Amino acid sequence: MTEQQKTPYDLPDVSGLTIGILGGTGDQGKGLARRFALAGHRVVIGSRKADRAQEAAADLGAGLPVSGAENPVAASGADVVVVAVPWDGHKATLESLRAELAGKIVVDCVNPLGFEKGKGAFALTVEEGSAAQQAAAVLPDSRVVAAFHHVSAKLLLDPEVDAMELDVLVLGDDREATDLVQALAGRIPGMRGVYGGRLHNAHQVEAFTANLISMNRRYKAHAGIRITDV
């Protein structure tokens, strides 16, 4: 009997993975840390200063498997590393952690955006094409995946929100890595990881965050996205 052919819905078991979050002291990183910890993952929040990372971990409440450490410790001790740092420190942070991130799956969720008074958010031009492509250029020995760009930090942190009802677009050139990140997204109740193309398609995904910010301001909402017919 031949082995049954895999489908795009066959994803790996990621339940035992430790997740490091660079920029975990910001709302987006801290919110993802909270949701992954609630799903049973051990999470290490990273920051330039260990005490800030430890404070952020403590803010999430007792009983969650979350700790804080300096960025190099958080990066080296994790199976998967999420990059949620501010755009203006993105390249320098990754350059300083090239050795610690070698061989690891690095999930970049940074949105290069500018903000103009009276006009709102807009996408910035990135020399490499996107934040994710910049990460791949800086980290040639890492497996870079783009994901989690359109997830509301406020909802991630809200204790009254049990499920995050949205799809996460996952982009990358390594099928094994994108499958793993899709599976990680699916660990958060209500959330689903959907393959969105190769890494060179990350620019429009990052840029669309500016549109979502405009929608949320107009409708006083926390909009995400859903993909139909998949």
Number of C-alpha atoms within 10 A of each C-alpha: 3 4 5 6 6 8 7 9 12 10 17 13 11 15 14 10 15 20 25 32 30 31 24 30 25 16 17 25 25 26 22 25 32 25 22 23 21 17 17 16 22 20 29 30 32 35 25 15 12 18 14 18 28 20 15 24 26 15 12 18 11 9 9 20 20 24 21 26 24 19 26 19 18 28 29 17 17 21 17 25 26 29 26 26 25 16 15 10 10 20 17 11 21 21 14 13 17 18 15 18 26 16 16 19 23 28 27 27 23 23 26 22 19 13 12 8 6 6 8 14 18 18 18 17 14 13 9 14 16 25 24 31 23 18 27 21 15 18 22 13 15 19 22 29 28 34 31 24 22 23 25 22 16 13 17 23 19 11 9 8 11 13 13 17 17 19 23 26 25 30 29 27 15 14 13 13 21 29 22 20 31 25 22 24 24 19 21 22 15 13 20 22 24 24 19 17 15 16 20 15 17 25 22 12 20 24 20 16 21 22 14 20 20 16 15 15 13 9 9 10 12 16 19 19 13 15 11 6 4 7
